[in-house]
Amino acid sequence: MNFDVIVEPPAESDIRAAFQWYEEQVPSLGHEFLVSLRSCFGRLERTPAMYKYFQEPVRRANVDRFPFGVLYVIRDQSVFVLGVFHHKRNPSSWIRRARIWGRT
């Protein structure tokens, strides 16, 4: 049984920003980032509980080839993607999103 992966609007903004940045660095690198991200989402569809908690109930999965983590929560049969963050980004923004979902 697969889970539904739902990308929340703030995470969509994170993805667009990363895509644009990679495309500005090297043409088509943004597309490679999206391919790796889709692969990560595929793992979340199949086995979302395999990743450790970042701050319960929020988990983090890493994106292959790129220094990004995907923050998400599992609710019923859905995976809600809260953010897609560069590993060197200030963790306070990660923590803020995790806390918001931790209250629901």
Contacts in CASP RR format, 6 or more apart in sequence:
PFRMAT RR
TARGET T0000
AUTHOR 0000-0000-0000
METHOD contacts of the structure
MODEL  1
MNFDVIVEPPAESDIRAAFQWYEEQVPSLGHEFLVSLRSCFGRLERTPAM
YKYFQEPVRRANVDRFPFGVLYVIRDQSVFVLGVFHHKRNPSSWIRRARI
WGRT
1 77 0 8 1.000
2 45 0 8 1.000
2 46 0 8 1.000
3 44 0 8 1.000
3 45 0 8 1.000
3 46 0 8 1.000
3 48 0 8 1.000
3 74 0 8 1.000
3 77 0 8 1.000
3 78 0 8 1.000
3 79 0 8 1.000
4 45 0 8 1.000
4 77 0 8 1.000
4 78 0 8 1.000
4 79 0 8 1.000
5 41 0 8 1.000
5 42 0 8 1.000
5 44 0 8 1.000
5 45 0 8 1.000
5 78 0 8 1.000
5 79 0 8 1.000
5 81 0 8 1.000
6 78 0 8 1.000
6 79 0 8 1.000
6 80 0 8 1.000
6 81 0 8 1.000
7 15 0 8 1.000
7 81 0 8 1.000
8 80 0 8 1.000
8 81 0 8 1.000
8 82 0 8 1.000
8 83 0 8 1.000
10 82 0 8 1.000
10 83 0 8 1.000
10 97 0 8 1.000
11 70 0 8 1.000
11 71 0 8 1.000
11 81 0 8 1.000
11 82 0 8 1.000
11 83 0 8 1.000
11 84 0 8 1.000
14 83 0 8 1.000
14 84 0 8 1.000
14 85 0 8 1.000
15 34 0 8 1.000
15 37 0 8 1.000
15 84 0 8 1.000
18 30 0 8 1.000
18 33 0 8 1.000
18 66 0 8 1.000
18 68 0 8 1.000
18 84 0 8 1.000
18 86 0 8 1.000
19 30 0 8 1.000
19 31 0 8 1.000
19 33 0 8 1.000
19 34 0 8 1.000
22 29 0 8 1.000
22 30 0 8 1.000
22 32 0 8 1.000
22 33 0 8 1.000
23 29 0 8 1.000
23 30 0 8 1.000
23 31 0 8 1.000
32 65 0 8 1.000
33 63 0 8 1.000
33 66 0 8 1.000
33 68 0 8 1.000
36 63 0 8 1.000
36 64 0 8 1.000
36 65 0 8 1.000
36 66 0 8 1.000
37 63 0 8 1.000
37 66 0 8 1.000
37 68 0 8 1.000
37 70 0 8 1.000
37 84 0 8 1.000
39 64 0 8 1.000
40 61 0 8 1.000
40 62 0 8 1.000
40 63 0 8 1.000
40 64 0 8 1.000
40 70 0 8 1.000
41 70 0 8 1.000
41 81 0 8 1.000
43 50 0 8 1.000
43 61 0 8 1.000
44 61 0 8 1.000
44 70 0 8 1.000
44 72 0 8 1.000
44 79 0 8 1.000
44 81 0 8 1.000
45 79 0 8 1.000
48 59 0 8 1.000
48 72 0 8 1.000
48 74 0 8 1.000
48 79 0 8 1.000
49 59 0 8 1.000
49 74 0 8 1.000
51 59 0 8 1.000
51 60 0 8 1.000
51 61 0 8 1.000
52 59 0 8 1.000
52 60 0 8 1.000
53 59 0 8 1.000
53 60 0 8 1.000
54 60 0 8 1.000
54 71 0 8 1.000
54 94 0 8 1.000
54 98 0 8 1.000
55 95 0 8 1.000
55 98 0 8 1.000
55 99 0 8 1.000
55 102 0 8 1.000
56 102 0 8 1.000
57 73 0 8 1.000
57 74 0 8 1.000
57 101 0 8 1.000
57 102 0 8 1.000
58 71 0 8 1.000
58 72 0 8 1.000
58 73 0 8 1.000
58 82 0 8 1.000
58 97 0 8 1.000
58 98 0 8 1.000
58 101 0 8 1.000
58 102 0 8 1.000
59 71 0 8 1.000
59 72 0 8 1.000
59 73 0 8 1.000
59 74 0 8 1.000
60 69 0 8 1.000
60 70 0 8 1.000
60 71 0 8 1.000
60 72 0 8 1.000
61 69 0 8 1.000
61 70 0 8 1.000
61 72 0 8 1.000
62 68 0 8 1.000
62 69 0 8 1.000
62 70 0 8 1.000
63 69 0 8 1.000
63 70 0 8 1.000
63 84 0 8 1.000
67 86 0 8 1.000
67 87 0 8 1.000
67 88 0 8 1.000
68 84 0 8 1.000
68 85 0 8 1.000
68 86 0 8 1.000
68 87 0 8 1.000
69 84 0 8 1.000
69 85 0 8 1.000
69 86 0 8 1.000
69 87 0 8 1.000
70 81 0 8 1.000
70 83 0 8 1.000
70 84 0 8 1.000
71 81 0 8 1.000
71 82 0 8 1.000
71 83 0 8 1.000
71 84 0 8 1.000
71 85 0 8 1.000
71 94 0 8 1.000
71 97 0 8 1.000
71 98 0 8 1.000
72 79 0 8 1.000
72 80 0 8 1.000
72 81 0 8 1.000
72 82 0 8 1.000
72 83 0 8 1.000
73 79 0 8 1.000
73 80 0 8 1.000
73 82 0 8 1.000
73 101 0 8 1.000
73 102 0 8 1.000
74 80 0 8 1.000
80 101 0 8 1.000
82 97 0 8 1.000
82 98 0 8 1.000
82 101 0 8 1.000
83 94 0 8 1.000
83 97 0 8 1.000
85 93 0 8 1.000
85 94 0 8 1.000
END
